[in-house]
Amino acid sequence: MYDVVIIGAGVTGCASARELSRYKLNICVVEKEEDVCCVTSKANSGIVHSGIDCRPGSLMAEMNLLGNRLMEPFSRELDFEFKRIGSLILCFSEKDLHKLNDLYQQGIENKVPDIRILDKTELRAMEPNISDQAIAAIYAPSSGIVCPFGMNIAMAENAAENGVEFRFDTKIKNIFRTKSGYRLTDENDTVIETRCIVNAAGVYADKFHNMVSSHKIHIVPRRGEYCLLDKMESAVSRTIFQLPDEYGKGVLVTPTVHGNILTGPTADDYEDKDAVNTTADGLEKVNMSALKSVPSLPLRKVITSFSGNRAHEDGHEFIIKEAEDAPCFVDAAGIESPGLTSAPAIGIRVSEIISGLLKPDINPDFKNTRKGILNPKKLSKDEYAALIREKPEYGNIICRCEMISEGEIIDALTRILPAKSMDGVKRRTRAGMGRCQAGFCTPRTIEVIARERQISQLAVTKSGGCSNMVCGYSKESIQEDKK
Ligand SMILES: Cc1cc2nc3c(=O)[nH]c(=O)nc-3n(C[C@H](O)[C@H](O)[C@H](O)COP(=O)(O)OP(=O)(O)OC[C@H]3O[C@@H](n4cnc5c(N)ncnc54)[C@H](O)[C@@H]3O)c2cc1C
């Protein structure tokens, strides 16, 4: 019997697990995918929002502002990439100036620090590549960018180091009330008993909430499509938004923490909660909107496109509380944008609720820091040379675009929550994330995964399940053909 079962190993579930591991609790995170950070938490803008566009007084505003403040100490404690680069919200016409002013006033009401309105001259001095059609902007210096994978994985690893159990490939099918809490069953009819549940199931959080509560909620997947551009200098150095509309923050142009430029997202409601395909129309819209903000953006440099689904609840508000008619069932539902920004604050809120319910003792062994994968790029030349002398695998470059060594890949495959697949390695090290999108390094990464995991190369997958990378050896198939 667990004290707490958390459904979902996205950023919400892992932030909750990490905060709950401060207590002496028997905690398990159940995840239907083969790894952490496989769904919405891996496919977003990676912006640490200032909180300007949240409705004043909402839980979303509270979590956004607190999450933003906590991001810096969290990134230091847990060793993930975060940069406070600031953001601009552009206004393109005189008739929309009142909207810009209203948004600014909302930001003041939300206590977003140091925001101000820039005129055209100040704006162009700050960002020379911004369209000269932009006549004014709100500058929010507290906005930032974060590595979404790095953050999610860091929280999960720190939780695991503090004793939280992770069960992957465990798709929860049903939840039943019992005398002492809840019984969960998965697709293989494995039974998991727990005193409390944290529902952090992203776009599926409504399904689990509605299994135990008569107060129904409804979540629609609101798809956002993106283009990722190759690394470049001087396109923009801050996150560039346009004025938001009723569907959200609109299309942005932003540097990523790794030096690429990201454009997107769209916002379209779909029925299928799992589909994450991009569309020609969606990407065209992204390109056109991005060019409106930054006309010189070199769209030829797009290296990939992707999309993610926001867990949009009908009330457009975070639901973070114990369900009224289901004791010890705690929702972290409707966590759409700014859910990534808010994750540190949501984790704390969930842990306050659960600790209030279970009154656990403090975990005296809680360790609040975690060290990420060794990044040789952060070493001096001499330090790197010494590392290679000691561990030659750090001198063997596997991914040439991102300059990722075999040593880093081995590190990813041998951590407390190890990568198991190509995507797991990619999210932890960036091998395959560069210009050629794994065109060159795929066979060599497969070799390293197979060797370290002691499995056949045929068993190496892209992302678990049946996503095997290769279906046979070509020499063998040629010999078969000859027979
Ligand atoms: C297009 C887009 C742009 C965004 N941009 C930003 C941004 O710039 N800044 C920001 O702050 N936020 C942003 N967000 C929001 C942010 O990405 C999300 O709020 C956050 O990632 C939600 O995390 P989560 O853990 O709640 O959900 P998820 O990451 O979806 O995690 C839920 C997990 O539950 C698991 N699960 C579901 N069903 C089951 C089951 N039956 N059994 C077991 N496990 C299950 C899933 O596999 C998944 O891993 C954006 C979102 C989108 C889609």
Ligand as a Chemical Component Dictionary entry (heavy atoms), coordinates in Angstrom:
data_LIG
# 
_chem_comp.id                   LIG 
_chem_comp.type                 NON-POLYMER 
_chem_comp.pdbx_formal_charge   0 
_chem_comp.three_letter_code    LIG 
# 
loop_
_chem_comp_atom.comp_id 
_chem_comp_atom.atom_id 
_chem_comp_atom.alt_atom_id 
_chem_comp_atom.type_symbol 
_chem_comp_atom.charge 
_chem_comp_atom.model_Cartn_x 
_chem_comp_atom.model_Cartn_y 
_chem_comp_atom.model_Cartn_z 
_chem_comp_atom.pdbx_ordinal 
LIG C1  C1  C 0 1.690  24.351 -27.406 1  
LIG C2  C2  C 0 1.999  24.537 -25.966 2  
LIG C3  C3  C 0 2.807  25.569 -25.528 3  
LIG C4  C4  C 0 3.072  25.752 -24.183 4  
LIG N1  N1  N 0 3.977  26.702 -23.794 5  
LIG C5  C5  C 0 4.229  26.880 -22.474 6  
LIG C6  C6  C 0 5.177  27.829 -22.063 7  
LIG O1  O1  O 0 5.874  28.423 -22.855 8  
LIG N2  N2  N 0 5.313  28.051 -20.742 9  
LIG C7  C7  C 0 4.578  27.404 -19.816 10 
LIG O2  O2  O 0 4.698  27.708 -18.639 11 
LIG N3  N3  N 0 3.713  26.430 -20.177 12 
LIG C8  C8  C 0 3.539  26.149 -21.478 13 
LIG N4  N4  N 0 2.688  25.174 -21.889 14 
LIG C9  C9  C 0 1.999  24.395 -20.871 15 
LIG C10 C10 C 0 2.854  23.284 -20.311 16 
LIG O3  O3  O 0 3.574  22.621 -21.308 17 
LIG C11 C11 C 0 1.939  22.315 -19.580 18 
LIG O4  O4  O 0 1.137  23.030 -18.688 19 
LIG C12 C12 C 0 2.685  21.269 -18.801 20 
LIG O5  O5  O 0 3.661  20.641 -19.581 21 
LIG C13 C13 C 0 1.685  20.236 -18.298 22 
LIG O6  O6  O 0 2.400  19.241 -17.630 23 
LIG P1  P1  P 0 1.610  18.013 -17.031 24 
LIG O7  O7  O 0 2.588  17.210 -16.281 25 
LIG O8  O8  O 0 0.411  18.508 -16.297 26 
LIG O9  O9  O 0 1.052  17.228 -18.296 27 
LIG P2  P2  P 0 1.848  16.156 -19.264 28 
LIG O10 O10 O 0 3.209  16.601 -19.558 29 
LIG O11 O11 O 0 0.917  15.908 -20.367 30 
LIG O12 O12 O 0 1.941  14.911 -18.319 31 
LIG C14 C14 C 0 0.832  14.087 -18.032 32 
LIG C15 C15 C 0 1.324  12.675 -17.971 33 
LIG O13 O13 O 0 0.266  11.818 -17.577 34 
LIG C16 C16 C 0 0.448  10.597 -18.255 35 
LIG N5  N5  N 0 -0.804 9.856  -18.301 36 
LIG C17 C17 C 0 -1.943 10.212 -18.952 37 
LIG N6  N6  N 0 -2.847 9.224  -18.860 38 
LIG C18 C18 C 0 -2.277 8.228  -18.129 39 
LIG C19 C19 C 0 -2.711 6.935  -17.709 40 
LIG N7  N7  N 0 -3.898 6.415  -18.090 41 
LIG N8  N8  N 0 -1.885 6.193  -16.953 42 
LIG C20 C20 C 0 -0.639 6.646  -16.608 43 
LIG N9  N9  N 0 -0.165 7.845  -17.022 44 
LIG C21 C21 C 0 -0.978 8.638  -17.765 45 
LIG C22 C22 C 0 0.906  11.028 -19.640 46 
LIG O14 O14 O 0 1.527  9.974  -20.361 47 
LIG C23 C23 C 0 1.816  12.180 -19.324 48 
LIG O15 O15 O 0 3.159  11.782 -19.245 49 
LIG C24 C24 C 0 2.453  24.925 -23.231 50 
LIG C25 C25 C 0 1.659  23.861 -23.666 51 
LIG C26 C26 C 0 1.470  23.648 -25.028 52 
LIG C27 C27 C 0 0.704  22.464 -25.485 53 
# 
loop_
_chem_comp_bond.comp_id 
_chem_comp_bond.atom_id_1 
_chem_comp_bond.atom_id_2 
_chem_comp_bond.value_order 
_chem_comp_bond.pdbx_ordinal 
LIG C1  C2  SING 1  
LIG C2  C3  SING 2  
LIG C2  C26 DOUB 3  
LIG C3  C4  DOUB 4  
LIG C4  N1  SING 5  
LIG C4  C24 SING 6  
LIG N1  C5  DOUB 7  
LIG C5  C6  SING 8  
LIG C5  C8  SING 9  
LIG C6  O1  DOUB 10 
LIG C6  N2  SING 11 
LIG N2  C7  SING 12 
LIG C7  O2  DOUB 13 
LIG C7  N3  SING 14 
LIG N3  C8  DOUB 15 
LIG C8  N4  SING 16 
LIG N4  C9  SING 17 
LIG N4  C24 SING 18 
LIG C9  C10 SING 19 
LIG C10 O3  SING 20 
LIG C10 C11 SING 21 
LIG C11 O4  SING 22 
LIG C11 C12 SING 23 
LIG C12 O5  SING 24 
LIG C12 C13 SING 25 
LIG C13 O6  SING 26 
LIG O6  P1  SING 27 
LIG P1  O7  DOUB 28 
LIG P1  O8  SING 29 
LIG P1  O9  SING 30 
LIG O9  P2  SING 31 
LIG P2  O10 DOUB 32 
LIG P2  O11 SING 33 
LIG P2  O12 SING 34 
LIG O12 C14 SING 35 
LIG C14 C15 SING 36 
LIG C15 O13 SING 37 
LIG C15 C23 SING 38 
LIG O13 C16 SING 39 
LIG C16 N5  SING 40 
LIG C16 C22 SING 41 
LIG N5  C17 SING 42 
LIG N5  C21 SING 43 
LIG C17 N6  DOUB 44 
LIG N6  C18 SING 45 
LIG C18 C19 SING 46 
LIG C18 C21 DOUB 47 
LIG C19 N7  SING 48 
LIG C19 N8  DOUB 49 
LIG N8  C20 SING 50 
LIG C20 N9  DOUB 51 
LIG N9  C21 SING 52 
LIG C22 O14 SING 53 
LIG C22 C23 SING 54 
LIG C23 O15 SING 55 
LIG C24 C25 DOUB 56 
LIG C25 C26 SING 57 
LIG C26 C27 SING 58 
# 
